[in-house]
Amino acid sequence: MRRQLRCVCTAMRLFLKCFRLGRRRRSKFLHRVRTLWSYSKLCAKSLIYNSFTNTDVVLDSLFEPIYWLVDHVTRWFGVVFVVLVIILTTTIVMIVYICVLPVILSTYPVGWIAWHLCYGHWNLMQIVFHYYKAVRTHPGHPAEGKTDIPMVSICRKCINPKPARTHHCSICNRCILKMDHHCPWLNNCVGHYNHRYFFSFCLFMTLGCVYCSVSSRELFVDAYFTINSATQTPAPTISFREKIFHKCIIYLWVLCSSVALALSGLTLWHTVLILCGETSIERHINKKERQRQQKKGRTLSESAEIFQHFLFWFLSISSSASHQTLQHYGVRCRVKLPLHIPHQTLPGQVQHGINTGFSGIPIMLEN
């Protein structure tokens, strides 16, 4: 009896030892799985984690293939857009010379004829000149090698130092000085050296389209009613030459009115940006920076202060008054970055020269 009890106790002990050993093995296995899972999560976070990650960064990452496709399509179709601008402008000029100008010469008084001839040809010369310069002028890029211009950051795409107000264009595949945007209608970036030509082209093209629309308004009304009367019964007899004339007038008025409406908005937008001393990219960056600083209880310079700088330049105020005014307003101007080497450093302040139209008058910026 005792032997049987001993055997039973021994068997129970062995069973309990095996059970505990199984539990230990399972606990070790689960511990290894948890350790591997934690390690893989740590590796993934170390590769993709960024303290600046937000919804904008996530959306940019998701739309990166679309951006790549648009960049490459725009790069190859830029020449097509330039040719399209030339063809449309040429057709409008031909219609004006063939259809509108003879009517003006035969019906208008001498004074108005002289005004139309002078203004029309002057506006056409301005459009051609500024479009050619906007297309052919390089927007500017950072100097290669050693330079005296201070660099404020490193481009993450071309891995080169870049000065202030410089941005990388993915279509041109290089950094552009004071980049505003890449214009497909120019097949060129709008930057430091051709921004004035781009703005002047938009302005004179808008004025030219408004001029053509106003000059051909009465001809358009007559052509529109004449084309509509052709659907009546019985239809009036209209020659083939008259049909072509009326359709050309309708084409002229519709195209010029549409371009004037769209381009006037773009011209006004760039006028506001120029008065504020910003580019399109800087307006977007400054808006986000302003919101971020407002959350911290700070304020940035307003557009009205930059506008006053232009008023001082336009009214030709004395250099001493302009210098004092710029120093007064420049203390809060944190978003305007330097374009050349600081001339002098004061305690607690950094002196930067900014292209404001005052021949390199420095503006004081706090660190």
C-alpha positions as CSV (number, residue, x, y, z in Angstrom):
1,M,0.0,0.0,0.0
2,R,2.8,2.3,0.8
3,R,4.6,1.4,-2.4
4,Q,1.5,2.3,-4.4
5,L,1.1,5.6,-2.6
6,R,4.8,6.4,-3.3
7,C,4.4,5.5,-7.0
8,V,1.3,7.7,-7.2
9,C,3.1,10.6,-5.5
10,T,6.1,10.2,-7.7
11,A,3.9,10.2,-10.9
12,M,2.1,13.3,-9.6
13,R,5.4,15.0,-9.0
14,L,6.7,14.1,-12.5
15,F,3.4,15.4,-14.0
16,L,3.6,18.7,-12.1
17,K,7.3,19.1,-13.1
18,C,6.4,18.6,-16.8
19,F,3.4,21.0,-16.5
20,R,5.6,23.6,-14.9
21,L,8.3,23.1,-17.6
22,G,5.6,23.5,-20.3
23,R,4.5,26.7,-18.7
24,R,8.0,28.0,-18.6
25,R,8.6,27.2,-22.2
26,R,5.4,28.8,-23.2
27,S,6.2,31.9,-21.2
28,K,9.6,32.1,-22.7
29,F,8.1,31.8,-26.2
30,L,5.6,34.5,-25.5
31,H,8.3,36.7,-24.1
32,R,10.4,36.2,-27.2
33,V,7.5,37.1,-29.4
34,R,6.8,40.2,-27.4
35,T,10.4,41.2,-27.6
36,L,10.6,40.8,-31.3
37,W,7.4,42.7,-31.8
38,S,8.6,45.6,-29.7
39,Y,12.0,45.6,-31.5
40,S,10.3,45.7,-34.9
41,K,8.1,48.6,-33.8
42,L,11.1,50.4,-32.6
43,C,12.9,49.9,-35.9
44,A,9.9,51.0,-37.9
45,K,9.5,54.2,-35.8
46,S,13.2,54.9,-36.0
47,L,13.0,54.8,-39.8
48,I,9.7,56.7,-40.4
49,Y,9.2,58.8,-37.2
50,N,9.5,62.6,-37.5
51,S,8.6,65.1,-34.8
52,F,7.3,67.5,-37.5
53,T,5.0,64.9,-39.0
54,N,1.4,66.2,-39.4
55,T,-1.5,65.7,-41.8
56,D,0.2,67.8,-44.5
57,V,3.2,65.6,-44.5
58,V,1.1,62.5,-44.7
59,L,-0.9,63.9,-47.6
60,D,2.3,65.0,-49.4
61,S,3.6,61.4,-49.0
62,L,0.4,59.9,-50.3
63,F,0.3,62.2,-53.3
64,E,4.0,61.9,-54.1
65,P,3.3,59.6,-57.2
66,I,0.9,62.2,-58.5
67,Y,3.4,65.0,-58.0
68,W,6.0,63.0,-59.8
69,L,3.7,62.4,-62.8
70,V,2.7,66.1,-62.9
71,D,6.3,67.3,-62.7
72,H,7.4,65.1,-65.6
73,V,4.4,65.9,-67.7
74,T,4.8,69.6,-67.1
75,R,8.5,69.3,-68.0
76,W,7.8,67.7,-71.4
77,F,4.7,69.7,-72.2
78,G,6.2,73.1,-71.4
79,V,7.2,73.6,-75.0
80,V,3.7,72.7,-76.1
81,F,2.3,75.4,-73.8
82,V,4.7,78.0,-75.1
83,V,3.8,77.2,-78.7
84,L,0.1,77.4,-77.8
85,V,0.6,80.9,-76.4
86,I,2.4,82.0,-79.5
87,I,-0.3,80.5,-81.8
88,L,-3.3,82.0,-79.9
89,T,-1.6,85.4,-79.7
90,T,-0.8,85.3,-83.4
91,T,-4.4,84.5,-84.3
92,I,-5.7,87.3,-82.2
93,V,-3.3,89.8,-83.8
94,M,-4.2,88.6,-87.3
95,I,-7.9,88.9,-86.6
96,V,-7.4,92.4,-85.2
97,Y,-5.4,93.5,-88.3
98,I,-7.8,91.8,-90.8
99,C,-11.2,92.4,-89.3
100,V,-11.2,95.0,-86.5
101,L,-8.6,97.5,-87.7
102,P,-10.3,98.2,-91.1
103,V,-13.6,98.9,-89.3
104,I,-11.8,101.3,-87.0
105,L,-10.1,103.1,-89.9
106,S,-13.3,103.5,-91.8
107,T,-15.7,104.5,-89.0
108,Y,-13.7,106.2,-86.2
109,P,-12.6,109.9,-86.2
110,V,-8.9,110.8,-86.7
111,G,-8.2,111.2,-83.1
112,W,-9.5,107.8,-82.1
113,I,-7.7,106.2,-85.0
114,A,-4.4,107.7,-83.9
115,W,-5.0,106.5,-80.3
116,H,-5.9,103.0,-81.4
117,L,-2.8,102.7,-83.7
118,C,-0.4,104.1,-81.0
119,Y,-1.8,102.2,-78.0
120,G,-2.4,98.9,-79.8
121,H,1.1,98.7,-81.3
122,W,2.7,99.8,-78.0
123,N,0.8,97.2,-76.0
124,L,1.7,94.5,-78.6
125,M,5.4,95.4,-78.3
126,Q,5.2,95.2,-74.5
127,I,3.6,91.8,-74.6
128,V,6.1,90.3,-77.1
129,F,9.1,91.8,-75.3
130,H,8.2,90.8,-71.8
131,Y,7.0,87.3,-72.8
132,Y,10.3,86.7,-74.6
133,K,12.3,88.0,-71.7
134,A,10.3,85.9,-69.2
135,V,10.8,82.8,-71.2
136,R,14.5,83.3,-72.0
137,T,15.8,84.9,-68.8
138,H,17.1,82.4,-66.2
139,P,15.4,82.8,-62.8
140,G,18.7,82.5,-61.0
141,H,20.2,79.7,-59.0
142,P,22.7,79.5,-56.0
143,A,26.3,79.9,-56.9
144,E,28.3,76.7,-57.0
145,G,31.5,76.4,-54.9
146,K,32.7,78.8,-52.3
147,T,30.8,82.1,-52.1
148,D,30.4,85.1,-49.7
149,I,26.6,84.7,-49.7
150,P,25.5,83.3,-46.4
151,M,23.7,79.9,-46.7
152,V,20.8,79.3,-44.3
153,S,20.0,75.6,-45.1
154,I,20.8,72.6,-47.1
155,C,18.5,71.4,-49.9
156,R,17.3,67.9,-49.1
157,K,16.9,67.1,-52.8
158,C,20.0,68.4,-54.5
159,I,22.1,68.3,-51.2
160,N,23.6,71.7,-51.8
161,P,23.7,74.7,-49.5
162,K,21.1,77.4,-50.5
163,P,20.7,81.0,-49.5
164,A,17.6,82.6,-48.0
165,R,14.4,82.7,-50.0
166,T,15.6,79.9,-52.2
167,H,13.5,76.8,-53.0
168,H,13.9,73.7,-55.0
169,C,12.0,73.2,-58.2
170,S,11.2,69.6,-58.9
171,I,10.5,70.3,-62.6
172,C,13.7,72.2,-63.3
173,N,15.5,69.8,-60.8
174,R,17.5,72.6,-59.2
175,C,17.2,75.4,-56.6
176,I,15.8,78.7,-57.7
177,L,16.6,82.1,-56.1
178,K,13.4,83.7,-54.7
179,M,11.3,81.2,-56.4
180,D,7.6,82.1,-56.9
181,H,6.4,79.1,-59.0
182,H,7.1,77.1,-62.1
183,C,4.9,78.5,-64.9
184,P,4.1,76.0,-67.7
185,W,3.1,78.8,-70.0
186,L,6.7,80.1,-69.9
187,N,8.3,76.6,-69.6
188,N,10.4,78.3,-67.0
189,C,10.5,79.1,-63.3
190,V,9.5,82.5,-62.1
191,G,12.4,83.6,-59.8
192,H,14.6,86.5,-58.9
193,Y,15.8,87.6,-62.3
194,N,12.6,87.1,-64.4
195,H,9.8,87.9,-61.9
196,R,9.5,91.5,-63.2
197,Y,9.2,90.2,-66.8
198,F,6.5,87.7,-65.8
199,F,4.5,90.3,-63.9
200,S,4.8,92.8,-66.7
201,F,3.7,90.2,-69.3
202,C,0.6,89.4,-67.2
203,L,-0.2,93.1,-66.8
204,F,0.2,94.0,-70.5
205,M,-1.6,90.8,-71.7
206,T,-4.5,91.7,-69.4
207,L,-4.6,95.2,-70.7
208,G,-4.4,94.0,-74.3
209,C,-7.2,91.5,-73.9
210,V,-9.4,94.1,-72.3
211,Y,-8.5,96.5,-75.1
212,C,-9.5,93.9,-77.8
213,S,-12.7,93.0,-76.0
214,V,-13.8,96.6,-75.6
215,S,-12.9,97.5,-79.2
216,S,-14.7,94.6,-80.7
217,R,-17.8,94.6,-78.4
218,E,-20.1,96.2,-81.0
219,L,-18.8,93.9,-83.8
220,F,-19.3,90.9,-81.5
221,V,-23.0,91.8,-80.8
222,D,-23.7,92.2,-84.5
223,A,-21.9,88.9,-85.3
224,Y,-23.7,87.1,-82.5
225,F,-27.2,88.2,-83.7
226,T,-26.2,87.5,-87.3
227,I,-25.2,84.0,-86.6
228,N,-28.3,83.3,-84.5
229,S,-30.5,84.7,-87.3
230,A,-29.1,82.1,-89.6
231,T,-31.2,79.5,-87.8
232,Q,-34.4,81.3,-88.5
233,T,-36.8,80.3,-91.3
234,P,-36.4,81.6,-93.9
235,A,-32.6,82.1,-93.2
236,P,-31.1,85.4,-94.4
237,T,-28.6,85.1,-97.2
238,I,-25.1,85.4,-95.7
239,S,-22.0,84.9,-97.8
240,F,-19.2,82.5,-96.8
241,R,-16.8,85.5,-96.3
242,E,-19.3,87.2,-93.9
243,K,-19.7,83.9,-91.9
244,I,-15.9,83.6,-91.5
245,F,-15.8,87.3,-90.5
246,H,-18.5,86.9,-87.8
247,K,-17.0,83.7,-86.5
248,C,-13.6,85.3,-86.2
249,I,-15.0,88.2,-84.3
250,I,-16.8,85.8,-81.9
251,Y,-13.6,83.9,-81.4
252,L,-11.7,87.1,-80.7
253,W,-14.1,88.4,-78.2
254,V,-14.7,85.1,-76.3
255,L,-11.0,84.3,-76.1
256,C,-9.9,87.8,-75.1
257,S,-12.6,88.1,-72.5
258,S,-11.9,84.8,-70.9
259,V,-8.1,85.4,-70.8
260,A,-8.7,88.9,-69.4
261,L,-10.9,87.6,-66.7
262,A,-8.5,84.8,-65.6
263,L,-5.3,86.8,-66.0
264,S,-6.6,89.8,-64.2
265,G,-7.1,87.8,-61.1
266,L,-3.5,86.4,-61.3
267,T,-2.2,89.9,-61.9
268,L,-4.0,91.3,-58.9
269,W,-2.8,88.4,-56.7
270,H,0.8,89.0,-57.7
271,T,0.3,92.8,-57.2
272,V,-0.6,92.0,-53.6
273,L,2.4,89.7,-53.2
274,I,4.7,92.4,-54.5
275,L,3.3,95.0,-52.2
276,C,3.8,92.6,-49.3
277,G,7.4,91.8,-50.4
278,E,6.5,88.0,-50.7
279,T,6.4,85.3,-53.3
280,S,3.6,82.7,-53.6
281,I,5.6,80.1,-51.7
282,E,6.6,82.6,-49.0
283,R,2.9,83.6,-48.5
284,H,2.1,80.0,-47.8
285,I,5.0,79.5,-45.5
286,N,4.4,82.8,-43.6
287,K,0.8,82.0,-43.2
288,K,1.6,78.7,-41.4
289,E,4.4,80.4,-39.4
290,R,2.0,83.1,-38.4
291,Q,-0.5,80.6,-37.2
292,R,2.2,78.7,-35.3
293,Q,3.5,81.8,-33.6
294,Q,0.0,82.9,-32.7
295,K,-0.5,79.7,-30.8
296,K,2.6,80.6,-28.8
297,G,1.3,84.1,-28.1
298,R,3.7,85.8,-30.6
299,T,3.1,88.1,-33.6
300,L,4.8,88.6,-36.9
301,S,5.0,91.7,-39.1
302,E,1.8,92.5,-41.0
303,S,1.6,93.2,-44.7
304,A,0.8,96.9,-44.0
305,E,4.2,97.5,-42.6
306,I,5.9,96.1,-45.7
307,F,3.5,98.2,-47.8
308,Q,4.7,101.3,-46.0
309,H,8.2,100.5,-47.1
310,F,7.0,100.7,-50.7
311,L,5.3,103.9,-50.0
312,F,8.5,105.4,-48.6
313,W,10.3,104.3,-51.7
314,F,7.6,105.6,-54.1
315,L,7.4,109.0,-52.4
316,S,11.3,109.3,-52.4
317,I,11.6,110.2,-48.7
318,S,15.1,111.2,-47.6
319,S,17.6,108.4,-46.9
320,S,17.9,109.2,-43.2
321,A,14.1,109.1,-42.6
322,S,13.8,105.9,-44.7
323,H,16.7,104.3,-42.7
324,Q,15.1,105.1,-39.4
325,T,11.7,103.9,-40.5
326,L,13.1,100.7,-41.9
327,Q,14.9,100.1,-38.6
328,H,11.7,100.8,-36.7
329,Y,9.6,98.3,-38.7
330,G,12.4,95.9,-39.4
331,V,12.7,94.8,-35.8
332,R,9.5,92.8,-36.0
333,C,10.2,91.6,-39.6
334,R,11.2,88.0,-38.8
335,V,10.1,86.4,-42.1
336,K,12.3,88.6,-44.3
337,L,15.6,86.8,-44.7
338,P,19.0,88.2,-45.8
339,L,20.3,88.3,-49.3
340,H,23.9,89.2,-48.7
341,I,26.5,89.3,-45.9
342,P,25.7,91.2,-42.7
343,H,27.8,94.4,-42.6
344,Q,27.8,94.7,-38.8
345,T,26.7,92.8,-35.8
346,L,25.3,94.4,-32.7
347,P,24.7,92.8,-29.3
348,G,21.5,90.8,-29.4
349,Q,20.8,91.7,-33.0
350,V,21.9,90.7,-36.5
351,Q,22.0,93.2,-39.3
352,H,20.9,92.0,-42.6
353,G,20.7,93.7,-46.0
354,I,17.4,93.1,-47.8
355,N,16.5,94.2,-51.3
356,T,13.8,96.7,-50.5
357,G,14.6,99.3,-53.1
358,F,16.7,101.5,-50.8
359,S,20.1,100.5,-52.4
360,G,20.9,97.9,-49.8
361,I,19.8,99.8,-46.7
362,P,20.1,97.2,-43.8
363,I,17.2,96.1,-41.8
364,M,17.6,95.1,-38.1
365,L,16.4,91.6,-37.2
366,E,16.5,90.2,-33.7
367,N,18.0,86.8,-33.1
